[in-house]
């Protein structure tokens, strides 16, 4: 288990992210501009992997992460439909918004649950997730720029942080909902988006979504592995525990069709989620 001691002798180059991992997490969460979130994530990842940051610390994360002045954040029901020639940019913008939230969700998990008795490998995994989500956002932002657009040009929906708020009290609930419902849903819908972009001869955008899809399988696998580890430690059955947590904390529906091949690749069998479909 990691100790909560302060790391001494922090190099000056790491002053923007603090002396421990929760300092770094909160630095990302309180940075409003997406490019700064990405930069700080990259810096924190490198420092953690090199053990320039070697301890967790204990810094309470904000209830909500900082956000830029744009885009306008709307209720999901008020989001405009994607239409006409702007559909491709609208799709990329929506995905960039999801990835931006995913950066913050990973760091919020690190900071909020740093006092759990978890091994370093747990934090290694979630730092990896944060790093890959930052990469995904960067790829989408670059592609939008190539198409003459930028994050913030369109409205985005404000429902994505609801899962973090709903599960802030319990690591097991957080793992049940974020990687094993929300990210697993991404595995279901992304292949069709890749195919649509390929049919529109947008191979560059399709290639970015393929990178995201491949790495999100790993994120679901990480969530499943640690969910089962915690269930074992608490003497709980993973399948029934997950179903109970989803019923309690997820307000939407689990919608088929499911991408069973990708979910199986993540070690997430249909016996978990199929009974809750269209509940």
Secondary structure, 3 states (H helix, E strand, C coil): CCCCCCCCCCCHHHCCCCCCHHHHHHHHHCCCCHHHHHHHHHHHHHHHHCCCCCCCCCCCCCCCCCCCCCCCEECHHHCCCCCHHHHHHHHHHHHHHHHHHHHHHHHHHHHHCCCCCCCHHHHHHHHHHHHHHHHHHHHHHHHHHHCCCCCCCCCEECCCCHHHHHCCCCHHHHHHHHHHHHHHHHHHHHHHHHHHHHHCCCHHHHHHHHHHHHHHHHHHHHHHHHHHHHHHHHCCCHHHHHHHHHHHHCCCCECCCCCHHHHHHCCCCHHHHHHHECC
